[in-house]
Amino acid sequence: MSIGNRESYAAATDALTAYAATASAADVAALGDELLAVAGLLSGEPRLRRALSDSSMPAAQRAELAGGLLTGKVSAPTLTVATALVSARWSTPSEFLTAVEQTGVNALLSGASAAGELGEVEDELFRFSKIVTGEKALAGALGDTSVPASRRAELVRELLGGKAKPVTVRLVEVALSGFGGRGFVASLDRLIELAADRQDRDLAYVTVARPLAEADEAALAAKLSELYGRGVSLKVTVDPAIVGGISVRVGSDLYDGTILRRLTEARKAFAK
């Protein structure tokens, strides 16, 4: 996102923050759901998307167009945030759409945080991501963009209904539509990152051959928090194929101390 677009996005963020400061967790989540519905409308209507983000049209005129479209269909707080987005300047219609979608997601995460559920939502998203990446048929079915997202959402609700928080299910549905233009799994990963960031934490993807003891997990998290200067949320995957040792990825940093890596390096050395 360019500097100009970030400034435009900040106006909507301020409007959302002001509302969330006094609204209930449920109302904030409802605002997020309505904004995501607006994003869905814009995604399927390119002409409308272009009109609402056309910087050659006065901001007041664009706001009036949005008001005529949304009044009576969304709540007043949602209309306020949507108007802030429409009134801002965007470099492209796709950037505008991304901002609407991002603001909706932020509202869902804000509502989950206010309800004290954000940590659980983050974990549920990660566990579901692991299930999807571990089952090729499921990953293919959920990531098949030739099938409408609404139909794939039915499968998600069947899999997660009653087993995950409603906001988790809603965020997975956002991923089905390709959050920010990403693929399904990449969208899930980005949503997990946003949930961690809202809690002022980095994500550490840890791969081990055998499950870590609770004390070892706590020690590793503490060491990484000290190294990165903020809280760290461990996402542990057990993979016997690495034989032993541990691999840790935080952002673009990779610490690979697995026995598999050492064996691979040894084979390369002998092959020379």
RODO-2510 file (C-alpha; in nm, 4 decimals, decimal comma):
residues 272
     n   res          X          Y          Z
     1     m     0,0000     0,0000     0,0000
     2     s     0,1431     0,3386    -0,1036
     3     i     0,1963     0,6261     0,1408
     4     g    -0,1081     0,8077     0,0014
     5     n    -0,3248     0,4992     0,0342
     6     r    -0,2010     0,4409     0,3897
     7     e    -0,3086     0,7961     0,4782
     8     s    -0,6490     0,7320     0,3224
     9     y    -0,6820     0,4033     0,5095
    10     a    -0,5940     0,5789     0,8372
    11     a    -0,9114     0,7905     0,8203
    12     a    -1,1297     0,4785     0,8139
    13     t    -0,9192     0,3191     1,0881
    14     d    -0,9733     0,6262     1,3073
    15     a    -1,3499     0,6073     1,2496
    16     l    -1,3518     0,2377     1,3388
    17     t    -1,1375     0,2930     1,6501
    18     a    -1,3661     0,5722     1,7710
    19     y    -1,6720     0,3482     1,7349
    20     a    -1,5051     0,0445     1,8938
    21     a    -1,4084     0,2505     2,1987
    22     t    -1,7711     0,2670     2,3180
    23     a    -1,9538    -0,0087     2,1288
    24     s    -2,0048    -0,3664     2,2450
    25     a    -1,7910    -0,6470     2,1064
    26     a    -2,0934    -0,7855     1,9225
    27     d    -2,1726    -0,4492     1,7598
    28     v    -1,8133    -0,4042     1,6433
    29     a    -1,8174    -0,7547     1,4929
    30     a    -2,1493    -0,6760     1,3229
    31     l    -1,9931    -0,3646     1,1677
    32     g    -1,7109    -0,5815     1,0358
    33     d    -1,9546    -0,8301     0,8879
    34     e    -2,1455    -0,5504     0,7119
    35     l    -1,8262    -0,3976     0,5715
    36     l    -1,7245    -0,7371     0,4365
    37     a    -2,0660    -0,7636     0,2709
    38     v    -1,9973    -0,4244     0,1099
    39     a    -1,6577    -0,5554    -0,0051
    40     g    -1,8330    -0,8554    -0,1565
    41     l    -2,0681    -0,6247    -0,3463
    42     l    -1,7779    -0,4134    -0,4746
    43     s    -1,5868    -0,7241    -0,5797
    44     g    -1,8706    -0,8292    -0,8084
    45     e    -1,9453    -0,4783    -0,9421
    46     p    -1,6323    -0,3312    -1,1072
    47     r    -1,8167    -0,0278    -1,2453
    48     l    -1,9425     0,0648    -0,8978
    49     r    -1,5950     0,0061    -0,7548
    50     r    -1,4456     0,2429    -1,0106
    51     a    -1,7108     0,5087    -0,9500
    52     l    -1,6679     0,5071    -0,5716
    53     s    -1,2892     0,5338    -0,5976
    54     d    -1,2770     0,7849    -0,8863
    55     s    -1,0594     1,0681    -0,7559
    56     s    -1,1737     1,2951    -1,0394
    57     m    -1,5185     1,2988    -0,8757
    58     p    -1,5526     1,5239    -0,5667
    59     a    -1,5376     1,3320    -0,2381
    60     a    -1,8785     1,4672    -0,1361
    61     q    -2,0316     1,3321    -0,4558
    62     r    -1,8785     0,9886    -0,4005
    63     a    -2,0019     0,9914    -0,0401
    64     e    -2,3513     1,0814    -0,1609
    65     l    -2,3423     0,7912    -0,4068
    66     a    -2,2374     0,5523    -0,1291
    67     g    -2,5048     0,6884     0,1011
    68     g    -2,7754     0,6336    -0,1574
    69     l    -2,6560     0,2796    -0,2075
    70     l    -2,6090     0,1773     0,1572
    71     t    -2,8550     0,3815     0,3639
    72     g    -3,1151     0,1484     0,5126
    73     k    -2,9092    -0,1567     0,4214
    74     v    -2,6285    -0,1209     0,6785
    75     s    -2,6127     0,0323     1,0263
    76     a    -2,5274     0,3983     1,0792
    77     p    -2,1791     0,3188     1,2214
    78     t    -2,1015     0,1012     0,9197
    79     l    -2,2147     0,3804     0,6871
    80     t    -1,9840     0,6244     0,8721
    81     v    -1,6799     0,4017     0,8238
    82     a    -1,7748     0,3220     0,4629
    83     t    -1,8158     0,6927     0,3892
    84     a    -1,4671     0,7587     0,5296
    85     l    -1,3303     0,4976     0,2897
    86     v    -1,5233     0,6317    -0,0089
    87     s    -1,4258     0,9921     0,0636
    88     a    -1,0537     0,9115     0,0667
    89     r    -0,8225     0,9077    -0,2360
    90     w    -0,7100     0,5711    -0,3753
    91     s    -0,4528     0,5009    -0,6430
    92     t    -0,6619     0,2211    -0,7989
    93     p    -1,0083     0,0684    -0,7541
    94     s    -0,8429    -0,2547    -0,6346
    95     e    -0,6651    -0,0644    -0,3553
    96     f    -1,0020     0,0771    -0,2524
    97     l    -1,1558    -0,2708    -0,2438
    98     t    -0,8633    -0,4042    -0,0397
    99     a    -0,9064    -0,1215     0,2107
   100     v    -1,2781    -0,1953     0,2564
   101     e    -1,2027    -0,5633     0,3055
   102     q    -0,9117    -0,4927     0,5412
   103     t    -1,1248    -0,2583     0,7526
   104     g    -1,3943    -0,5240     0,7792
   105     v    -1,1409    -0,7803     0,8961
   106     n    -0,9952    -0,5331     1,1462
   107     a    -1,3435    -0,4790     1,2884
   108     l    -1,3934    -0,8549     1,3311
   109     l    -1,0569    -0,8839     1,5073
   110     s    -1,1358    -0,5802     1,7230
   111     g    -1,4661    -0,7355     1,8261
   112     a    -1,2928    -1,0652     1,9105
   113     s    -1,0353    -0,8769     2,1154
   114     a    -1,3038    -0,6900     2,3086
   115     a    -1,4754    -1,0224     2,3803
   116     g    -1,1493    -1,1724     2,5079
   117     e    -1,1507    -1,4311     2,2266
   118     l    -0,8749    -1,3118     1,9939
   119     g    -0,6066    -1,5530     2,1144
   120     e    -0,8449    -1,8445     2,0687
   121     v    -0,9459    -1,7202     1,7233
   122     e    -0,5797    -1,7009     1,6225
   123     d    -0,5209    -2,0597     1,7391
   124     e    -0,8345    -2,1872     1,5645
   125     l    -0,7270    -2,0292     1,2366
   126     f    -0,3833    -2,1882     1,2662
   127     r    -0,5205    -2,5333     1,3488
   128     f    -0,7589    -2,5165     1,0530
   129     s    -0,4753    -2,4021     0,8262
   130     k    -0,2718    -2,7068     0,9349
   131     i    -0,5647    -2,9385     0,8607
   132     v    -0,6112    -2,7868     0,5147
   133     t    -0,2432    -2,7994     0,4193
   134     g    -0,2235    -3,1589     0,5433
   135     e    -0,5120    -3,2813     0,3265
   136     k    -0,4664    -3,2243    -0,0467
   137     a    -0,8258    -3,3027    -0,1378
   138     l    -0,9616    -3,0543     0,1174
   139     a    -0,7130    -2,7868     0,0147
   140     g    -0,8139    -2,8374    -0,3474
   141     a    -1,1845    -2,8192    -0,2714
   142     l    -1,1587    -2,5018    -0,0618
   143     g    -0,9122    -2,3301    -0,2938
   144     d    -1,0996    -2,4066    -0,6178
   145     t    -1,1944    -2,0619    -0,7437
   146     s    -1,4049    -2,2138    -1,0239
   147     v    -1,6567    -2,2988    -0,7498
   148     p    -1,8431    -1,9980    -0,5998
   149     a    -1,7122    -1,8941    -0,2584
   150     s    -2,0645    -1,9282    -0,1176
   151     r    -2,0668    -2,3006    -0,1991
   152     r    -1,7217    -2,3531    -0,0510
   153     a    -1,8377    -2,1624     0,2577
   154     e    -2,1034    -2,4294     0,3103
   155     l    -1,8246    -2,6861     0,3445
   156     v    -1,6397    -2,4617     0,5913
   157     r    -1,9506    -2,4224     0,8059
   158     e    -2,0028    -2,7988     0,7967
   159     l    -1,6434    -2,8545     0,9127
   160     l    -1,6233    -2,5783     1,1738
   161     g    -1,9827    -2,5173     1,2840
   162     g    -2,0060    -2,5676     1,6606
   163     k    -1,6321    -2,6377     1,6802
   164     a    -1,4900    -2,2872     1,6323
   165     k    -1,5848    -1,9334     1,7253
   166     p    -1,8287    -1,7681     1,4813
   167     v    -1,5691    -1,5006     1,4038
   168     t    -1,3184    -1,7742     1,3141
   169     v    -1,5671    -1,9237     1,0701
   170     r    -1,6343    -1,5781     0,9219
   171     l    -1,2619    -1,5124     0,8754
   172     v    -1,2169    -1,8462     0,6993
   173     e    -1,5002    -1,7397     0,4667
   174     v    -1,3051    -1,4187     0,3972
   175     a    -1,0039    -1,6331     0,3051
   176     l    -1,2181    -1,8304     0,0596
   177     s    -1,2741    -1,5107    -0,1404
   178     g    -0,8995    -1,4465    -0,1584
   179     f    -0,8211    -1,1884     0,1102
   180     g    -0,6181    -0,9089    -0,0480
   181     g    -0,5936    -1,1005    -0,3751
   182     r    -0,4169    -1,3986    -0,2164
   183     g    -0,4864    -1,7692    -0,2531
   184     f    -0,6868    -1,9491     0,0153
   185     v    -0,4001    -2,0808     0,2304
   186     a    -0,2006    -1,7578     0,1928
   187     s    -0,5131    -1,5663     0,3005
   188     l    -0,5425    -1,7823     0,6133
   189     d    -0,1762    -1,7185     0,6934
   190     r    -0,2236    -1,3429     0,6574
   191     l    -0,5299    -1,3458     0,8822
   192     i    -0,3339    -1,5371     1,1479
   193     e    -0,0582    -1,2746     1,1245
   194     l    -0,3107    -0,9914     1,1660
   195     a    -0,4639    -1,1608     1,4717
   196     a    -0,1183    -1,1957     1,6297
   197     d    -0,0205    -0,8387     1,5421
   198     r    -0,3353    -0,7011     1,7058
   199     q    -0,2146    -0,8687     2,0242
   200     d     0,1282    -0,7070     1,9737
   201     r     0,2880    -1,0435     1,9003
   202     d     0,5062    -1,1873     1,6274
   203     l     0,4394    -1,5338     1,4896
   204     a     0,7047    -1,8027     1,5239
   205     y     0,6465    -2,1109     1,3094
   206     v     0,8235    -2,3960     1,4851
   207     t     0,8821    -2,7433     1,3376
   208     v     0,9997    -3,0296     1,5593
   209     a     1,0257    -3,4066     1,5204
   210     r     0,8468    -3,4722     1,8491
   211     p     0,6079    -3,2591     2,0583
   212     l     0,7754    -3,0015     2,2814
   213     a     0,7227    -3,0180     2,6551
   214     e     0,5196    -2,7273     2,7907
   215     a     0,8243    -2,5920     2,9767
   216     d     1,0331    -2,6055     2,6573
   217     e     0,7648    -2,4154     2,4629
   218     a     0,7550    -2,1480     2,7332
   219     a     1,1343    -2,1180     2,7349
   220     l     1,1501    -2,0893     2,3552
   221     a     0,8745    -1,8249     2,3489
   222     a     1,0546    -1,6255     2,6196
   223     k     1,3858    -1,6417     2,4315
   224     l     1,2280    -1,5310     2,1044
   225     s     1,0379    -1,2500     2,2796
   226     e     1,3653    -1,1263     2,4222
   227     l     1,5298    -1,1455     2,0800
   228     y     1,2514    -0,9623     1,8917
   229     g     1,1499    -0,7186     2,1627
   230     r     0,7805    -0,8109     2,1671
   231     g     0,5572    -1,1048     2,2509
   232     v     0,5855    -1,4146     2,0322
   233     s     0,3087    -1,6633     1,9540
   234     l     0,4448    -2,0127     1,8816
   235     k     0,2787    -2,2158     1,6066
   236     v     0,4202    -2,5661     1,6459
   237     t     0,4112    -2,8380     1,3812
   238     v     0,5330    -3,1898     1,4551
   239     d     0,7058    -3,3454     1,1530
   240     p     0,8985    -3,6722     1,2149
   241     a     1,0634    -3,6319     0,8714
   242     i     1,3065    -3,3735     1,0115
   243     v     1,4459    -3,6564     1,2331
   244     g     1,5438    -3,4277     1,5197
   245     g     1,6415    -3,0744     1,6164
   246     i     1,4202    -2,7726     1,5544
   247     s     1,3341    -2,5189     1,2844
   248     v     1,2021    -2,1730     1,3723
   249     r     1,0732    -1,9124     1,1259
   250     v     0,9843    -1,5598     1,2355
   251     g     0,8923    -1,3390     0,9411
   252     s     1,1783    -1,3691     0,6909
   253     d     1,4193    -1,5029     0,9556
   254     l     1,4789    -1,8793     0,9489
   255     y     1,6734    -2,0720     1,2118
   256     d     1,7125    -2,4292     1,0861
   257     g     1,8771    -2,6590     1,3382
   258     t     1,7162    -2,9798     1,2163
   259     i     1,9040    -3,3051     1,1729
   260     l     1,7481    -3,3315     0,8262
   261     r     1,9263    -3,0111     0,7219
   262     r     2,2583    -3,1403     0,8546
   263     l     2,2142    -3,4723     0,6716
   264     t     2,1273    -3,2885     0,3506
   265     e     2,4378    -3,0701     0,3804
   266     a     2,6519    -3,3761     0,4512
   267     r     2,5181    -3,5521     0,1393
   268     k     2,5985    -3,2445    -0,0707
   269     a     2,9498    -3,2323     0,0727
   270     f     3,0156    -3,6002    -0,0072
   271     a     2,8746    -3,5566    -0,3577
   272     k     3,1369    -3,2951    -0,4462
***
